[in-house]
Amino acid sequence: MADAACRYRSGLRHWHPLLPSRRLGRRPRRQLLCGQALVLFRTASGQAAALAEVCPHRRMSLAAGTVRGEQLLCAYHGWRFAADGSISCPLMPAVALQQQAFQVREADGLIWVRRPGKSEQPHEAPPLPSWPRGDLLPAGLTLHTVAAPLEVTLDNFTETEHTTTIHQVFGFRDPAAVTLRLELEPASHQGVEQRPPESLPPAVRCLHRHPPPRSLRQRLDHPL
């Protein structure tokens, strides 16, 4: 069941990275996005799809269903749901019902979900936002669950003083005494930090005193 009214529900009109592609296999998955309960499933042809999670017949969770061919079968009475939300019932072939369907795209190892606009269809998904990457390639994914409201989580990453104040083992004791210079090179980037030796945090000070072997540093410099 979907949660109560959520003030972020309007955010569904934007693309959201909802799940790593590798985590969506043969079994459907229930996901909660902006207060909306969804079921994700992958058809036999490999297409990822997203529908409203609750079956309109007896309110059964479609996440308990099974995928057969290009359809998701409800575990209660076997109603069949296509990726575009169309519903069919073997015992009532004349019934024409529609489940709320969401637009889905896969990129950079993630499943992205978006609610269609009023004049859009699920299969008319607009392209994902893009940005110039040059020679840079995605290095990987980092997933972390935060037990906090969305606006607090976003604010956490926009406050530049947060790391230096709360996580001193990774930051600096005196942000005003730090100068940061960023050097960009083709297919790589390097950050050079300049600070008084006494302001080094404990974890970084240990690395300065006991640097890793040269072979390890080479592997860290060239992870690919």
MDAnalysis code that builds the backbone (N, CA, C; Angstrom):
import MDAnalysis as mda
import numpy as np

u = mda.Universe.empty(672, n_residues=224, atom_resindex=np.repeat(np.arange(224), 3), trajectory=True)
u.add_TopologyAttr("name", ["N", "CA", "C"] * 224)
u.add_TopologyAttr("resid", np.arange(1, 225))
u.add_TopologyAttr("resname", ["MET", "ALA", "ASP", "ALA", "ALA", "CYS", "ARG", "TYR", "ARG", "SER", "GLY", "LEU", "ARG", "HIS", "TRP", "HIS", "PRO", "LEU", "LEU", "PRO", "SER", "ARG", "ARG", "LEU", "GLY", "ARG", "ARG", "PRO", "ARG", "ARG", "GLN", "LEU", "LEU", "CYS", "GLY", "GLN", "ALA", "LEU", "VAL", "LEU", "PHE", "ARG", "THR", "ALA", "SER", "GLY", "GLN", "ALA", "ALA", "ALA", "LEU", "ALA", "GLU", "VAL", "CYS", "PRO", "HIS", "ARG", "ARG", "MET", "SER", "LEU", "ALA", "ALA", "GLY", "THR", "VAL", "ARG", "GLY", "GLU", "GLN", "LEU", "LEU", "CYS", "ALA", "TYR", "HIS", "GLY", "TRP", "ARG", "PHE", "ALA", "ALA", "ASP", "GLY", "SER", "ILE", "SER", "CYS", "PRO", "LEU", "MET", "PRO", "ALA", "VAL", "ALA", "LEU", "GLN", "GLN", "GLN", "ALA", "PHE", "GLN", "VAL", "ARG", "GLU", "ALA", "ASP", "GLY", "LEU", "ILE", "TRP", "VAL", "ARG", "ARG", "PRO", "GLY", "LYS", "SER", "GLU", "GLN", "PRO", "HIS", "GLU", "ALA", "PRO", "PRO", "LEU", "PRO", "SER", "TRP", "PRO", "ARG", "GLY", "ASP", "LEU", "LEU", "PRO", "ALA", "GLY", "LEU", "THR", "LEU", "HIS", "THR", "VAL", "ALA", "ALA", "PRO", "LEU", "GLU", "VAL", "THR", "LEU", "ASP", "ASN", "PHE", "THR", "GLU", "THR", "GLU", "HIS", "THR", "THR", "THR", "ILE", "HIS", "GLN", "VAL", "PHE", "GLY", "PHE", "ARG", "ASP", "PRO", "ALA", "ALA", "VAL", "THR", "LEU", "ARG", "LEU", "GLU", "LEU", "GLU", "PRO", "ALA", "SER", "HIS", "GLN", "GLY", "VAL", "GLU", "GLN", "ARG", "PRO", "PRO", "GLU", "SER", "LEU", "PRO", "PRO", "ALA", "VAL", "ARG", "CYS", "LEU", "HIS", "ARG", "HIS", "PRO", "PRO", "PRO", "ARG", "SER", "LEU", "ARG", "GLN", "ARG", "LEU", "ASP", "HIS", "PRO", "LEU"])
u.atoms.positions = np.array([
    [0.842, -1.199, 0.000],
    [0.000, 0.000, 0.000],
    [0.878, 1.250, 0.000],
    [0.412, 2.251, -0.702],
    [1.156, 3.505, -0.731],
    [1.015, 4.230, 0.599],
    [2.018, 4.995, 0.946],
    [1.962, 5.772, 2.168],
    [0.906, 6.869, 2.048],
    [0.661, 7.548, 3.165],
    [-0.292, 8.657, 3.157],
    [0.204, 9.754, 2.232],
    [-0.628, 10.772, 2.062],
    [-0.284, 11.862, 1.156],
    [1.127, 12.370, 1.420],
    [1.904, 12.536, 0.370],
    [3.310, 12.925, 0.493],
    [3.526, 14.229, -0.249],
    [4.201, 15.157, 0.394],
    [4.400, 16.464, -0.239],
    [5.391, 16.390, -1.388],
    [6.105, 15.257, -1.525],
    [7.049, 15.109, -2.615],
    [6.439, 14.400, -3.815],
    [5.126, 14.088, -3.771],
    [4.511, 13.320, -4.842],
    [4.687, 13.989, -6.196],
    [4.678, 15.326, -6.226],
    [4.847, 16.030, -7.490],
    [6.228, 15.794, -8.089],
    [7.180, 15.357, -7.266],
    [8.517, 15.082, -7.772],
    [8.582, 13.907, -8.714],
    [7.521, 13.122, -8.799],
    [7.510, 11.970, -9.696],
    [7.560, 12.373, -11.159],
    [7.341, 13.637, -11.464],
    [7.393, 14.063, -12.862],
    [8.836, 14.180, -13.351],
    [9.793, 13.988, -12.457],
    [11.202, 14.026, -12.819],
    [11.764, 12.607, -12.831],
    [12.868, 12.411, -13.513],
    [13.530, 11.108, -13.529],
    [14.195, 10.852, -12.180],
    [14.018, 9.640, -11.659],
    [14.632, 9.236, -10.393],
    [15.399, 7.928, -10.583],
    [16.653, 7.861, -10.134],
    [17.362, 6.561, -10.127],
    [16.823, 5.720, -8.974],
    [16.096, 4.665, -9.300],
    [15.349, 3.948, -8.275],
    [16.029, 2.670, -7.806],
    [16.750, 1.994, -8.702],
    [17.303, 0.684, -8.342],
    [18.428, 0.339, -9.304],
    [19.513, -0.265, -8.810],
    [20.535, -0.767, -9.736],
    [19.948, -1.835, -10.655],
    [20.300, -1.784, -11.910],
    [19.744, -2.728, -12.881],
    [19.988, -4.173, -12.487],
    [21.151, -4.440, -11.891],
    [21.488, -5.827, -11.552],
    [20.584, -6.399, -10.469],
    [19.879, -5.560, -9.737],
    [19.023, -6.035, -8.654],
    [17.613, -6.407, -9.118],
    [17.306, -6.139, -10.350],
    [15.989, -6.505, -10.865],
    [16.142, -7.735, -11.740],
    [15.812, -8.884, -11.174],
    [15.935, -10.137, -11.899],
    [14.581, -10.680, -12.309],
    [14.356, -11.944, -11.995],
    [13.117, -12.604, -12.414],
    [11.955, -12.308, -11.475],
    [12.240, -11.882, -10.258],
    [11.182, -11.604, -9.302],
    [10.842, -10.122, -9.270],
    [9.548, -9.783, -9.200],
    [9.155, -8.374, -9.065],
    [9.646, -7.802, -7.741],
    [9.785, -6.491, -7.705],
    [10.261, -5.825, -6.490],
    [9.356, -4.646, -6.174],
    [9.034, -4.503, -4.896],
    [8.280, -3.341, -4.432],
    [9.257, -2.232, -4.084],
    [8.988, -1.033, -4.581],
    [9.823, 0.134, -4.295],
    [8.918, 1.307, -3.942],
    [9.380, 2.133, -3.033],
    [8.642, 3.323, -2.622],
    [9.367, 4.544, -3.140],
    [8.651, 5.388, -3.867],
    [9.251, 6.578, -4.446],
    [8.318, 7.765, -4.253],
    [8.774, 8.760, -3.502],
    [7.979, 9.963, -3.256],
    [6.597, 9.622, -2.708],
    [6.538, 8.636, -1.823],
    [5.282, 8.240, -1.229],
    [4.420, 7.343, -2.094],
    [4.873, 7.008, -3.288],
    [4.123, 6.169, -4.215],
    [4.722, 4.756, -4.210],
    [3.881, 3.755, -3.914],
    [4.335, 2.365, -3.936],
    [4.315, 1.852, -5.367],
    [5.448, 1.352, -5.833],
    [5.588, 0.841, -7.190],
    [5.993, -0.620, -7.163],
    [5.718, -1.312, -8.257],
    [6.266, -2.644, -8.458],
    [7.120, -2.588, -9.723],
    [8.350, -3.023, -9.604],
    [9.251, -3.110, -10.751],
    [9.340, -4.564, -11.171],
    [9.325, -4.812, -12.464],
    [9.517, -6.166, -12.952],
    [10.217, -6.120, -14.297],
    [10.837, -7.246, -14.651],
    [11.549, -7.334, -15.914],
    [10.909, -8.435, -16.749],
    [10.503, -8.095, -17.959],
    [9.834, -9.055, -18.817],
    [10.831, -10.074, -19.370],
    [10.309, -11.094, -20.036],
    [11.167, -12.142, -20.589],
    [12.126, -11.590, -21.643],
    [11.734, -10.508, -22.306],
    [12.603, -9.905, -23.313],
    [13.638, -8.972, -22.709],
    [13.579, -8.782, -21.373],
    [14.562, -7.948, -20.692],
    [14.126, -6.530, -20.422],
    [12.909, -6.166, -20.799],
    [12.432, -4.803, -20.580],
    [12.071, -4.594, -19.115],
    [12.554, -3.503, -18.529],
    [12.179, -3.137, -17.171],
    [10.906, -2.310, -17.215],
    [10.006, -2.569, -16.271],
    [8.721, -1.875, -16.233],
    [8.388, -1.495, -14.807],
    [7.551, -0.477, -14.653],
    [7.126, -0.004, -13.333],
    [5.638, 0.308, -13.372],
    [4.897, -0.258, -12.416],
    [3.459, -0.041, -12.304],
    [3.113, 0.335, -10.873],
    [1.907, 0.897, -10.697],
    [1.398, 1.058, -9.340],
    [1.320, -0.318, -8.696],
    [1.718, -0.402, -7.432],
    [1.969, -1.714, -6.812],
    [0.729, -2.532, -6.508],
    [-0.425, -1.919, -6.284],
    [-1.601, -2.631, -5.788],
    [-2.518, -3.035, -6.941],
    [-2.919, -4.297, -6.955],
    [-3.865, -4.786, -7.951],
    [-5.239, -4.166, -7.683],
    [-5.918, -3.642, -8.710],
    [-7.214, -2.994, -8.485],
    [-8.346, -3.979, -8.181],
    [-8.088, -5.267, -8.339],
    [-9.144, -6.254, -8.118],
    [-9.406, -6.493, -6.634],
    [-8.414, -7.026, -5.916],
    [-8.562, -7.307, -4.489],
    [-7.463, -6.677, -3.655],
    [-6.823, -5.666, -4.216],
    [-5.796, -4.907, -3.486],
    [-4.593, -5.757, -3.108],
    [-4.287, -6.762, -3.893],
    [-3.128, -7.613, -3.659],
    [-1.871, -6.890, -4.162],
    [-0.768, -7.087, -3.445],
    [0.489, -6.510, -3.889],
    [0.985, -7.253, -5.125],
    [1.228, -6.532, -6.196],
    [1.742, -7.156, -7.418],
    [3.184, -7.616, -7.250],
    [3.853, -7.148, -6.209],
    [5.219, -7.608, -5.956],
    [5.248, -9.081, -5.568],
    [4.083, -9.637, -5.183],
    [3.999, -11.058, -4.853],
    [3.704, -11.908, -6.079],
    [3.541, -11.273, -7.233],
    [3.210, -11.993, -8.451],
    [4.427, -12.602, -9.128],
    [4.198, -13.115, -10.322],
    [5.263, -13.746, -11.110],
    [5.228, -13.193, -12.530],
    [6.372, -13.233, -13.179],
    [6.481, -12.763, -14.557],
    [6.382, -13.952, -15.500],
    [5.497, -13.835, -16.460],
    [5.358, -14.840, -17.512],
    [5.378, -14.127, -18.860],
    [6.405, -14.401, -19.590],
    [6.541, -13.726, -20.876],
    [6.708, -12.233, -20.688],
    [5.815, -11.461, -21.292],
    [5.881, -10.005, -21.228],
    [4.889, -9.418, -20.234],
    [4.327, -10.263, -19.362],
    [3.307, -9.810, -18.429],
    [3.636, -10.196, -16.995],
    [3.080, -9.423, -16.059],
    [3.185, -9.703, -14.636],
    [1.844, -10.255, -14.169],
    [1.846, -11.446, -13.571],
    [0.622, -12.097, -13.114],
    [0.410, -11.844, -11.629],
    [-0.774, -11.369, -11.285],
    [-1.114, -11.166, -9.887],
    [-1.203, -12.528, -9.196],
    [-0.698, -12.600, -7.966],
    [-0.653, -13.879, -7.247],
    [-2.016, -14.304, -6.720],
    [-3.007, -13.406, -6.723],
    [-4.296, -13.735, -6.120],
    [-5.244, -14.413, -7.119],
    [-5.531, -13.731, -8.224],
    [-6.463, -14.278, -9.201],
    [-5.885, -14.369, -10.603],
    [-4.613, -14.107, -10.753],
    [-3.980, -14.291, -12.052],
    [-4.244, -13.206, -13.068],
    [-4.703, -12.028, -12.642],
    [-4.839, -10.932, -13.596],
    [-3.456, -10.609, -14.164],
    [-3.416, -10.226, -15.429],
    [-2.149, -10.071, -16.135],
    [-1.933, -8.600, -16.497],
    [-0.741, -8.129, -16.180],
    [-0.403, -6.714, -16.351],
    [0.770, -6.595, -17.325],
    [0.572, -5.787, -18.361],
    [1.643, -5.521, -19.317],
    [2.457, -4.312, -18.868],
    [3.593, -4.101, -19.508],
    [4.473, -2.993, -19.124],
    [3.812, -1.641, -19.315],
    [2.862, -1.540, -20.249],
    [2.175, -0.269, -20.473],
    [0.974, -0.082, -19.555],
    [0.742, -1.037, -18.627],
    [-0.343, -0.923, -17.677],
    [-1.645, -1.581, -18.102],
    [-1.729, -2.087, -19.318],
    [-2.962, -2.735, -19.758],
    [-3.155, -4.039, -18.987],
    [-4.420, -4.331, -18.621],
    [-4.764, -5.485, -17.796],
    [-5.646, -6.437, -18.600],
    [-5.380, -7.710, -18.480],
    [-6.228, -8.723, -19.103],
    [-6.548, -9.801, -18.086],
    [-7.741, -10.389, -18.231],
    [-8.177, -11.469, -17.346],
    [-8.644, -12.623, -18.215],
    [-8.023, -13.812, -18.089],
    [-8.390, -14.940, -18.956],
    [-9.870, -15.293, -18.891],
    [-10.515, -15.146, -17.743],
    [-11.915, -15.525, -17.594],
    [-12.872, -14.400, -17.982],
    [-12.353, -13.207, -18.170],
    [-13.186, -12.069, -18.575],
    [-12.469, -11.314, -19.691],
    [-12.374, -11.909, -20.868],
    [-11.588, -11.290, -21.953],
    [-12.131, -9.943, -22.412],
    [-13.403, -9.655, -22.138],
    [-13.984, -8.391, -22.593],
    [-13.655, -7.223, -21.665],
    [-13.121, -7.536, -20.492],
    [-12.810, -6.478, -19.539],
    [-11.587, -5.694, -20.008],
    [-11.702, -4.396, -20.057],
    [-10.591, -3.526, -20.463],
    [-10.268, -2.585, -19.308],
    [-9.195, -2.883, -18.603],
    [-8.773, -2.078, -17.461],
    [-7.352, -1.586, -17.688],
    [-6.991, -0.556, -16.936],
    [-5.672, 0.043, -17.082],
    [-5.059, 0.319, -15.722],
    [-3.854, -0.165, -15.503],
    [-3.106, 0.115, -14.290],
    [-2.188, 1.306, -14.532],
    [-1.978, 2.122, -13.509],
    [-1.069, 3.257, -13.672],
    [0.329, 2.742, -13.976],
    [0.870, 3.189, -15.086],
    [2.205, 2.765, -15.511],
    [3.137, 3.961, -15.501],
    [4.417, 3.693, -15.274],
    [5.426, 4.734, -15.194],
    [6.446, 4.536, -16.307],
    [7.074, 5.628, -16.698],
    [8.113, 5.565, -17.716],
    [9.404, 5.047, -17.095],
    [10.096, 4.203, -17.828],
    [11.301, 3.560, -17.309],
    [12.406, 3.629, -18.356],
    [13.601, 3.945, -17.911],
    [14.796, 3.871, -18.744],
    [15.932, 3.277, -17.911],
    [16.869, 2.654, -18.580],
    [18.049, 2.118, -17.915],
    [19.290, 2.787, -18.486],
    [20.126, 3.297, -17.597],
    [21.359, 3.964, -18.016],
    [22.335, 3.973, -16.855],
    [23.615, 3.824, -17.160],
    [24.687, 3.865, -16.157],
    [24.460, 2.843, -15.048],
    [23.896, 1.699, -15.392],
    [23.704, 0.643, -14.408],
    [22.541, 0.872, -13.467],
    [21.661, 1.825, -13.778],
    [20.537, 2.148, -12.907],
    [19.221, 2.090, -13.669],
    [18.147, 1.823, -12.930],
    [16.793, 1.898, -13.465],
    [16.216, 3.242, -13.054],
    [15.840, 4.044, -14.036],
    [15.296, 5.377, -13.806],
    [13.788, 5.345, -14.036],
    [13.035, 6.002, -13.161],
    [11.574, 5.972, -13.216],
    [11.033, 7.400, -13.215],
    [9.973, 7.596, -13.979],
    [9.336, 8.914, -14.076],
    [7.846, 8.726, -14.332],
    [7.015, 9.560, -13.738],
    [5.584, 9.520, -14.015],
    [5.292, 10.284, -15.295],
    [4.540, 9.694, -16.226],
    [4.238, 10.405, -17.477],
    [3.415, 11.659, -17.218],
    [3.600, 12.643, -18.070],
    [2.764, 13.822, -18.018],
    [1.357, 13.501, -18.488],
    [0.449, 14.444, -18.352],
    [-0.951, 14.196, -18.685],
    [-1.133, 13.823, -20.148],
    [-0.310, 14.346, -21.028],
    [-0.454, 14.071, -22.459],
    [0.536, 13.031, -22.955],
    [1.251, 12.372, -22.040],
    [2.272, 11.392, -22.420],
    [1.791, 9.970, -22.150],
    [2.388, 9.046, -22.863],
    [2.163, 7.630, -22.648],
    [3.433, 7.024, -22.046],
    [3.306, 5.886, -21.335],
    [4.505, 5.286, -20.729],
    [5.617, 5.002, -21.733],
    [5.241, 4.612, -22.964],
    [6.272, 4.280, -23.951],
    [6.875, 5.515, -24.609],
    [6.351, 6.714, -24.300],
    [6.868, 7.956, -24.866],
    [7.812, 8.650, -23.889],
    [8.657, 7.895, -23.261],
    [9.546, 8.450, -22.242],
    [10.557, 9.408, -22.858],
    [10.690, 10.600, -22.299],
    [11.699, 11.541, -22.805],
    [13.096, 11.053, -22.427],
    [14.110, 11.562, -23.099],
    [15.474, 11.127, -22.770],
    [15.881, 11.576, -21.372],
    [16.812, 10.855, -20.811],
    [17.351, 11.241, -19.513],
    [18.186, 12.510, -19.653],
    [18.236, 13.335, -18.615],
    [19.128, 14.500, -18.668],
    [20.568, 14.049, -18.864],
    [21.297, 14.777, -19.658],
    [22.689, 14.422, -19.934],
    [23.586, 15.619, -19.659],
    [24.838, 15.351, -19.473],
    [25.816, 16.398, -19.250],
    [27.103, 15.985, -19.950],
    [27.899, 16.957, -20.372],
    [29.129, 16.614, -21.095],
    [30.105, 15.860, -20.197],
    [30.557, 14.714, -20.656],
    [31.498, 13.895, -19.888],
    [32.898, 13.890, -20.477],
    [33.009, 14.291, -21.728],
    [34.325, 14.217, -22.342],
    [34.802, 12.782, -22.422],
    [36.001, 12.534, -21.932],
    [36.559, 11.188, -21.930],
    [36.283, 10.438, -20.632],
    [35.505, 11.035, -19.714],
    [35.245, 10.399, -18.434],
    [34.213, 9.293, -18.585],
    [34.380, 8.232, -17.821],
    [33.462, 7.104, -17.814],
    [32.937, 6.895, -16.399],
    [31.692, 6.391, -16.261],
    [31.179, 6.101, -14.909],
    [32.079, 5.098, -14.198],
    [32.441, 5.401, -12.958],
    [33.353, 4.539, -12.203],
    [32.617, 3.538, -11.341],
    [31.375, 3.803, -10.970],
    [30.652, 2.877, -10.099],
    [29.499, 3.578, -9.414],
    [28.813, 2.838, -8.549],
    [27.642, 3.345, -7.834],
    [27.874, 3.265, -6.336],
    [27.359, 4.227, -5.628],
    [27.382, 4.215, -4.175],
    [25.950, 4.373, -3.677],
    [25.474, 3.393, -2.919],
    [24.098, 3.398, -2.425],
    [24.103, 3.542, -0.919],
    [23.223, 4.409, -0.417],
    [23.155, 4.626, 1.021],
    [21.741, 5.046, 1.395],
    [21.161, 4.392, 2.387],
    [19.829, 4.728, 2.868],
    [19.938, 5.731, 4.005],
    [19.217, 6.835, 3.881],
    [19.264, 7.909, 4.872],
    [17.904, 8.005, 5.557],
    [17.888, 7.876, 6.860],
    [16.640, 7.986, 7.628],
    [16.360, 9.447, 7.944],
    [16.039, 10.211, 6.907],
    [15.792, 11.644, 7.069],
    [14.913, 12.126, 5.934],
    [14.168, 13.222, 6.135],
    [13.363, 13.789, 5.049],
    [14.234, 14.207, 3.877],
    [13.621, 14.278, 2.703],
    [14.364, 14.584, 1.495],
    [15.068, 15.930, 1.567],
    [14.353, 16.968, 2.050],
    [14.954, 18.302, 2.043],
    [16.144, 18.382, 3.001],
    [16.103, 17.626, 4.104],
    [17.225, 17.616, 5.035],
    [18.426, 16.912, 4.411],
    [18.168, 15.824, 3.691],
    [19.246, 15.089, 3.034],
    [19.924, 15.947, 1.975],
    [19.136, 16.636, 1.163],
    [19.713, 17.496, 0.133],
    [20.484, 18.661, 0.751],
    [19.945, 19.227, 1.815],
    [20.615, 20.341, 2.474],
    [21.963, 19.906, 3.038],
    [22.055, 18.654, 3.461],
    [23.298, 18.131, 4.011],
    [24.440, 18.222, 3.002],
    [24.121, 18.007, 1.725],
    [25.167, 18.000, 0.703],
    [25.450, 19.396, 0.143],
    [24.600, 20.359, 0.431],
    [24.836, 21.706, -0.077],
    [25.546, 22.595, 0.936],
    [25.641, 22.152, 2.181],
    [26.341, 22.922, 3.208],
    [27.823, 22.557, 3.203],
    [28.665, 23.457, 2.739],
    [30.087, 23.146, 2.623],
    [30.761, 22.983, 3.974],
    [30.159, 23.530, 5.035],
    [30.781, 23.434, 6.355],
    [30.469, 22.116, 7.059],
    [29.554, 21.327, 6.491],
    [29.094, 20.128, 7.198],
    [30.237, 19.141, 7.452],
    [30.980, 18.793, 6.403],
    [32.023, 17.775, 6.545],
    [33.084, 18.212, 7.537],
    [33.497, 19.472, 7.453],
    [34.570, 19.934, 8.332],
    [34.132, 20.028, 9.785],
    [32.830, 20.160, 10.020],
    [32.341, 20.311, 11.387],
    [31.973, 18.975, 12.012],
    [31.281, 18.145, 11.268],
    [30.757, 16.894, 11.813],
    [31.731, 15.735, 11.637],
    [32.378, 15.668, 10.463],
    [33.245, 14.530, 10.149],
    [34.700, 14.993, 10.099],
    [35.229, 15.355, 11.233],
    [36.577, 15.910, 11.255],
    [37.643, 14.893, 10.886],
    [37.331, 13.612, 11.016],
    [38.326, 12.611, 10.649],
    [38.601, 12.651, 9.150],
    [37.639, 13.164, 8.354],
    [37.832, 13.277, 6.922],
    [38.074, 14.716, 6.477],
    [37.779, 15.677, 7.323],
    [37.845, 17.078, 6.911],
    [38.990, 17.822, 7.529],
    [38.749, 19.102, 7.823],
    [39.790, 19.976, 8.336],
    [39.303, 20.612, 9.628],
    [40.243, 20.842, 10.525],
    [39.878, 21.465, 11.793],
    [39.578, 22.947, 11.637],
    [40.191, 23.570, 10.665],
    [39.973, 25.002, 10.448],
    [39.757, 25.220, 8.949],
    [38.504, 25.248, 8.482],
    [38.259, 25.406, 7.046],
    [38.881, 26.666, 6.458],
    [39.019, 27.711, 7.258],
    [39.568, 28.962, 6.737],
    [41.051, 28.836, 6.395],
    [41.736, 27.815, 6.943],
    [43.174, 27.668, 6.719],
    [43.486, 26.753, 5.549],
    [42.479, 26.372, 4.780],
    [42.670, 25.397, 3.712],
    [42.547, 26.052, 2.355],
    [43.445, 25.711, 1.455],
    [43.366, 26.121, 0.063],
    [43.250, 24.878, -0.797],
    [42.272, 24.833, -1.645],
    [42.046, 23.657, -2.492],
    [42.309, 24.026, -3.940],
    [43.175, 23.255, -4.590],
    [43.460, 23.438, -6.005],
    [43.100, 22.171, -6.750],
    [42.321, 22.278, -7.804],
    [41.871, 21.123, -8.570],
    [42.531, 21.145, -9.931],
    [43.216, 20.063, -10.269],
    [43.883, 19.931, -11.551],
    [43.150, 18.883, -12.378],
    [42.735, 19.251, -13.572],
    [42.021, 18.340, -14.461],
    [42.952, 17.878, -15.565],
    [42.921, 16.575, -15.823],
    [43.700, 15.979, -16.882],
    [42.790, 15.080, -17.704],
    [43.137, 14.789, -18.960],
    [42.294, 13.890, -19.768],
    [42.107, 12.539, -19.090],
    [40.854, 12.108, -18.981],
    [40.491, 10.793, -18.440],
    [40.861, 10.620, -16.981],
    [41.155, 11.712, -16.268],
    [41.487, 11.582, -14.854],
    [41.327, 12.937, -14.191],
    [41.295, 12.951, -12.874],
    [41.286, 14.203, -12.147],
    [42.076, 14.018, -10.862],
    [42.622, 15.108, -10.388],
    [43.467, 15.048, -9.210],
    [43.210, 16.279, -8.360],
    [42.973, 16.056, -7.094],
    [42.781, 17.154, -6.166],
    [44.018, 17.331, -5.303],
    [44.506, 18.545, -5.207],
    [45.697, 18.832, -4.412],
    [45.288, 19.743, -3.276],
    [45.519, 19.303, -2.051],
    [45.128, 20.068, -0.875],
    [46.371, 20.669, -0.237],
    [46.290, 21.940, 0.093],
    [47.384, 22.615, 0.767],
    [46.883, 23.099, 2.111],
    [47.589, 22.755, 3.176],
    [47.155, 23.149, 4.514],
    [48.347, 23.081, 5.458],
    [48.277, 23.741, 6.573],
    [49.349, 23.617, 7.571],
    [49.420, 22.174, 8.072],
    [50.620, 21.627, 8.294],
    [50.729, 20.237, 8.734],
    [49.940, 19.943, 10.002],
    [49.840, 20.884, 10.913],
    [49.174, 20.597, 12.174],
    [47.660, 20.475, 12.026],
    [47.092, 20.896, 10.860],
    [45.643, 20.837, 10.700],
    [45.159, 19.533, 10.080],
    [46.100, 18.617, 9.791],
    [45.699, 17.352, 9.186],
    [44.826, 16.551, 10.142],
    [43.696, 15.981, 9.651],
    [42.888, 15.112, 10.510],
    [43.639, 13.838, 10.824],
    [43.278, 13.120, 11.883],
    [44.030, 11.938, 12.306],
    [44.212, 10.900, 11.218],
    [43.137, 10.573, 10.469],
    [43.241, 9.515, 9.465],
    [44.222, 9.901, 8.361],
    [44.178, 11.182, 7.921],
    [45.071, 11.633, 6.865],
    [46.497, 11.768, 7.376],
    [46.661, 12.221, 8.636],
    [47.996, 12.355, 9.206],
    [48.716, 11.010, 9.256],
    [47.944, 9.951, 9.531],
    [48.533, 8.613, 9.575],
    [49.056, 8.206, 8.208],
    [48.315, 8.535, 7.142],
    [48.757, 8.193, 5.791],
    [49.995, 8.978, 5.393],
    [50.090, 10.226, 5.862],
    [51.274, 11.026, 5.554],
    [52.507, 10.454, 6.247],
    [52.329, 9.977, 7.448],
    [53.469, 9.434, 8.185],
    [53.855, 8.043, 7.694],
    [52.845, 7.277, 7.261],
    [53.102, 5.902, 6.830],
    [52.442, 5.696, 5.470],
    [53.017, 6.211, 4.396],
    [52.408, 6.080, 3.067],
    [52.367, 4.620, 2.630],
    [51.384, 4.237, 1.797],
    [51.301, 2.858, 1.319],
    [52.445, 2.538, 0.374],
    [52.738, 1.253, 0.140],
    [53.808, 0.877, -0.787],
    [53.573, 1.450, -2.175],
    [54.639, 1.604, -2.925],
    [54.546, 2.198, -4.257],
    [53.616, 1.404, -5.163],
    [53.674, 0.065, -5.080],
    [52.814, -0.763, -5.932],
    [51.341, -0.501, -5.639],
    [50.996, -0.293, -4.357],
    [49.608, -0.014, -3.996],
    [49.195, 1.364, -4.486],
    [50.094, 2.344, -4.370],
    [49.774, 3.680, -4.854],
    [49.522, 3.669, -6.355],
    [50.271, 2.852, -7.101],
    [50.063, 2.763, -8.537],
    [48.687, 2.170, -8.841],
    [48.283, 1.175, -8.074],
    [46.977, 0.574, -8.300],
    [45.865, 1.564, -7.957],
    [46.071, 2.382, -6.936],
    [45.065, 3.362, -6.574],
    [44.982, 4.482, -7.602],
    [46.159, 4.839, -8.178],
    [46.159, 5.891, -9.191],
    [45.534, 5.443, -10.488],
    [45.562, 4.144, -10.768],
    [45.038, 3.606, -12.029],
    [44.099, 2.450, -11.700],
    [42.904, 2.742, -11.116],
    [42.007, 1.662, -10.684],
    [41.461, 0.837, -11.831],
    [41.440, 1.398, -13.039],
    [40.891, 0.665, -14.160],
    [42.001, -0.064, -14.926],
])
